[in-house]
Amino acid sequence: MENEENANPQEETKYVPRPVWQVWCARIGLVVFLILLALYFRNIAFGGA
């Protein structure tokens, strides 16, 4: 049978938003990744070297 503690997991786990620094680091990381990806595709399109 189920334990009473695990009967309703929504009551136990509350949504906690990410810290602001994590959100900004993720945004900056995404921008850097997209720039590097664009440079990679540009290198392929123009034949490398």
PyMOL commands that set and color helices and strands:
alter all, ss='L'
color gray80, all
select helices_A, chain A and resi 9-12+20-45
alter helices_A, ss='H'
color red, helices_A
deselect
rebuild
show_as cartoon
